[in-house]
Amino acid sequence: MPATALFMIMLGIVFGTMTVITANHWLTAWLGLELNMISVLPMITKQKHPRSTEAATKYFLIQATASSIMLLSSTLNAWKTGTWEITQLNDKLSCILMISALTMKMGAAPLHFWLPEVMQGTTLNTALLITTWQKIAPITLLYMISNHSQMEFTLLIGTLSILIGGWGGINQTQLRKMMAYSSVAHLGWTMAVISIAPNTALLNIIIYMIISTPMFLLLMNAPTKTLQATTTIWSFSPTTAILLTLLLLSMAALPPLAGFTPKLLIMDKLILHKLAPTTTVLALSSLLSLVFYLRMTYLMGSTIPPTTTQSTTLWRLKPNHNQLTTMLTPLALFNITIMPALMM
């Protein structure tokens, strides 16, 4: 892709997100989301492959449908309340429609069906963009309307997302689809607490982005796209294997790593609001996600010498000596230090 075209695309993505963050009017927010969506489409189709074209078509149709529902919701609210301000979403039906549209844009269950297919049809660079940056604008809008959100509705979406994210990830062997279902599960924790403690929900999604960004960058650096090929990462780059293991355990929410911190805070907020049974269901459902995280960790660790590799060695690849793993080491260490820091 030419540098000028890439610069214009990235400028559109950043400007669209900034427009949504600073918006106070529903039409301005809708305009920012549309600019963001149009800018991402060339990134998805840059492979020039039928699979990427299919992914771009699915992404466009889903995002356009969500935008239509969003316009319908804001119009209904303006009709009944006489205002287009984002923070004045007082009508219950409009609020439910708006939450549904925003969860469809992010890929939360039960409107998640497009996310694994789109991520599988794109490069890891674009998959990183979809799972991190593209969630900033919808999460910001959900944060703005959190005081009008229906707690029962957001809890239902959160519970379904955690269940489907864990259950769907177990059945996958493609790493991009596994990361898509991991994104669905983490969005579930965010949605479960967004109407009760929006600041905690924001912390959860920020820590998820901080953890998933170096993970995607390391997967780009490693010669693997499937679960079986992860057994060759140690022979390719031991440092990459160690960092990936640490990041995977953090995403699995094992204490004392960073991924456990927002989950603990979310469960604390839910219990304080007398939702202990729901908290128990969410905690048990997260064990499904733990299964495939630990499976990836086991496969990477099972080939450490003197154990023999369990798959065909990628003999054409030379050991990696670039500086990416060194640059990402501080982010990996962040996964150890954030837990004690927040507990103080």
N, C-alpha and C positions, 0 to 999 in steps of 0.2 A: 504494500500500500504506500503511495507517495506520501512524503513527509507533510506536504501542505494539506492533503486530504485528512491525514491522521490528526493534524493540529486542529482543523476545523471541527472534526468529530468530537475530539476531547473537549474543545471549547464549548460545543453545544451541550455535551453531557454535564459539564461543570456549571454552565450558565443555567441550564434547566433545573438542576438541583438547587442552586442558590435562589432561583426565582421562587421555588416552592417554599423554601425555608423562610424567606423574607415576606411571603405573601400574607395579606390580610383579607383577601377577597377570593371566593371560590373559583371564579373565572380565571384569575391570575394563577392560582395553584394548578388549575386544569391546564392552562397554557404551558406552565413549566413542566408538568408531567408529559405532555405531548411532545415537547421539544426534546426531552430526555429520551423518550421512546424512539423517536425518529432518528436520533443520533446513534443509538445503539444498533439499529438494524444493519448498517454497513459493517459494523464490527462482527456481527454474526455471520454475514454472507461472504466474508473476505476469503474463505477457503475455496470458493468456486467448486463446490461439491453438492450433489443433490441432497445430501443429508443436512448440510448447512442451510440450503434454501428452504427445506421443510421446517427446520428449526426457526428460521426467521419468519416464515409464514405463520406458524403457530404462535410465536411471540407477538407478532403484530395483531392477530385476531383477538387474542386474550387481552392484550393491553387496550385495544380499541373497545372491546366489550366492557371492560372495567371502567374506562373513561366515560362511556355512555351511561352506565349506572351511576357514576359519580355526578354527572351533569343532571340526571334525573333527581337524585337525592338533594342536591343543592337547590334545584328549581322548586321542588316540593317544599323545602324548608323556607325559601324566600316567599313562596306563595302564602304560607301559613303564618310566618313570623314577620315578614316585611323587611328582612335583612339578608345580605349576602356575606356577612362576616363569618370567618371560619370558626371563631370561638363561640358563636351564637347558634349552634346546631341544636335547637331546643326540641324539635319535633322527633318523637320516638321512631316513627317509620323512616324518616330521613336519616336518622342516626344509624339504624340497623342497615339500611341500604349503603350508606357511606362506608361503614366498617367492612361490609361484604366486598365492596369495590376495592378498597385498599388492601384487604387480605388477598384478593385475587391478583392484584398487581405485585404483591410480595411473594406469593406462592405458598400461603398457609393453607392447611387443610380446612374444609374439604375441597377447596378450589386450587389444589396444588398440582393437578394432573399434568399441567404443561411444563413444569419446572424440570423434572428429570429428563424429558425428551429434548427440551431446548438445550440443556447443558451438555447432553451427550452429543449433540450435533454441532457443538462449537469447540473452539480451542480452549485451553486452560486459562489463557489470558482473559477471554471474554467471559468464561464461567466465573472467574474471580470477580469481574466487574458486576455480573448479574447478582451474585450472592452477597456482595458487600455494598458497593456504591449505590446500586439501584434500589436498595432498601432504605436509604437515608430519607428520601422524600416522603414515601408513604408512612414511615415510622414517625416523621415529624408531624404529619397531619393527624395521625392517631394520637400523638402526644397532645396536640392542641385541642382535640375534642374529647380527651379522656374524662373530663368532668361530666360529660353528657352520655358517656358510654353505658350500655346495659351490662352490669357485671355478669349476669347469667349467660348472656350471649358470648361475651369474650372468654369466659371460662369454658364454655362448650367448644369454641374454636381452639382454645389452647389445649384442652384435653385430647381432642381429635388429632391435632397436629403432632403432639408428642407420641400418641399411639401409632399413627400412620407413618410418621417419620422413622420410628424405630422398627416397625414391622416391615416397611418397604425396604429399608437399608439392609436387613438381614438377607434378603433374597438376591442381592446384586453382587456381581463380580466386577463391574466397571467402576473405576474410582470416581469418575465424574457423577455418575448416578448416585453413588453412595454419599458423596458430598452434598448432592441436591437434597436427599432425604435427611441428611444431618442438618441442613439449613431449615427444612420444614420443622424438625423437632425443636431446634433452638427458637424458632419463631413461636412455637407453641408456648414455651416458657414466658416469652415476652407478652403474648396475648393474654395469658392467664392472669397477669398481674397489672396490665396496662390501665384498667379502670380503678384499681385499688391503690397502687403505688406507682405512678407513671415514671418517677425518677429511678426506681429500681428496675423497671422494664427497660428504660434507656441505658442503664448501666449494663444490663444483660446483653443487649444487642451490640453495645460498643466493645465489650470484652470478646464477644463472639467474632466480631470483625478483626480485632487485634490478633486473635488466635488463628483464624482461617486464612488471613493474608499471607503470613510466612509459610503456612502449610501448602497453599497453592503454589507459591513461588518455589518451594522445594520440590514439589511434584513436577513443575515445569523443568527443573534442573535435573531430575532423576529420569532414567530411561524406562518409565513405566506408565501404563494407562489402565492396567487390569490388576486384579487382586493377586493373581499368580505371579505376575512380574515383580511384585514388591519383594519377593525373596532374593532378587538380585541387587537390591539397593545397597546392602552392606559391602558387597564386592566392588561396587561402583564408587561409593563414597561412604565410609563409616560415619563421618560427621553428619551427613544428611540423614542416615538411618537413626542416629541418636536423637537429633533434633525432631525428626518426624515422630518418633516414639513418644517423646516428651509432649509434643503438641497434641497427639492423638489422645494420650491419657488425660490431658487437660480438657479437651473437648468432651471426653467421657465423664467429666465432672468428678474425678477422683481427688479427694483431699490429699495433700494441701495445695493442689495446683489451682491456677487462676480460674479455670472453668467451674470449679465447685463453689466459688464465692457468690456469684449471682444466684445460683440455684438455692443456696442456703438462705440468702436474704429473701428470695421470693417465697420459700416455704415458711419463713418466719412471718412475713406479712400476711400470708394466707391464714396461718394459724391464729394470728392476732385478730383476724376478722371472723373467727369461729368457723373456719372452713377446713377443719382437720381431716374429715373423710375425703374431701377433694384433694387435699395435699397428699394424702396417702396414695390415692390413685395415680397422681402425677409422678410421685417418686417411684412407684412400682413400674409404671409405664416407661420411665426413663431407662430401666434395666434392659429393655429391648435395644436401645441405642448402644448401651454398654457392650452388648454382645459383639456387634460388628467392629466397634473400635478396638476391643481386645483381640479380635481375630486378626485385624491388620497388624497390631503390635506383635502378636505371636508369630505371624508369618515373617515379619522383618527380623525378629530376634532369633528365630529357629535356625537360621543359616549362619550365625556367627561361628567362626572357626573354634574348635575343630569339627563342628557339625557340617555335614555335606549339604549342598544346595538341593532343593526339591524341585527345581525347574531348570529348563535349558538356560545355560549361561549366555548372556549377550556378549559374545567374544569380540565383536567388532568395536565395542565401546572401550575407550581407554579410561583409566581412573580419573576422576574429576579433581582438578586442583584450582578451580576458579575461586573468586572471593565472595560468592553469594552466601555460602554457608557461614562464613566468618561475619558477614554483615548482619545475618539474621540471628546470630547467637544472642545478642541483647534481648530480642523479642522472645526468644525461648526462655531466657532467664527471668523475664517478666512473669512467666507462668508460675515460677516458684515464689517470687517475692511479693506478689499482689495479695495473696491470701493472708499472711501475717500482718501486712500493712493495714488492710481493711479491718482486721479483727481488733486492732489496738484502739 
